[in-house]
Amino acid sequence: MIYFTADNHFCHGNIIGSCYRPFKDVYEMNEEMINRWNSYVTVKDEVYILGDFSYRGDPKEINRILSRLMGKKYLIKGNHDLYLTNSLFNINAFEWVKDYHILKYEGYEFILFHFPILNWHKSHRGSIHLYGHVHNSELHYPEFKEKVKVLGPKAINVTVDMNDFYPVSIKQIINSIKQS
């Protein structure tokens, strides 16, 4: 199975308050997100992380977290993935790291990018844009809800903050598109 996630912000304590996450501290947040990830993902699965995997985390701690997460991991860089250039970080924990990716699956094209894009590759031909970055802003700020609505039903926010801190399967995405 293929899964998607974004904006995990492992090791980032301030994200709990700014995104209204239901955790008492960063340790609880990290552990719960690891548990939820591993409750869905197996070693045979692929997970596309659409940016901001960690923020302000110690590279060694990020390495430990990645080693505990099941599946093959692919990273689309986000604006907070600064640990990638630290010599203590093991970049080989990811199958690859890119800025942007087009994934083809069963006749669908998925455009993977950290940021929401107004007009993405083949958007007029049915491609699906998956993004993160905005967390759950559309739930808390009316102006964000209007901005996201402009993207249309084939642009889907896969951030953990909108998905109860679980990865989203490609089947869930396809079913969501079919129902829209």
Secondary structure, DSSP 4 states (H G I P E B T S, - for coil): -EEEEB---BT-TTHHHHTT-S-SSHHHHHHHHHHHHHHH--TT-EEEE-S-SBSS--HHHHHHHHHHS-SEEEEE--TT-GGGG-TTS-GGGSS-EESEEEEEETTEEEEEESS--SS-TTGGGT-EEEE-SSTTHHHH-HHHHHHHHHH-TTEEE-BGGGTTT--EEHHHHHHHHHH-
